């Protein structure tokens, strides 16, 4: 029997890819609100490729950065 292949939802790249898709956004909004109590509806996605670490190497990138009015939310998987 062939073993099924899957990509973990805990993978940074999988999470970022799916979060950016409009059809999956409501799923993540509901899950994040359920787990954290934070409602992210109405927030828009800011460039998630911002470097947050070593300025010489672009290897510490944000997973998800959301903004609404003067509020920022950073989500790290």
Order of alpha helices (4+ residues) and beta strands (2+ residues): alpha-alpha-beta-beta-beta
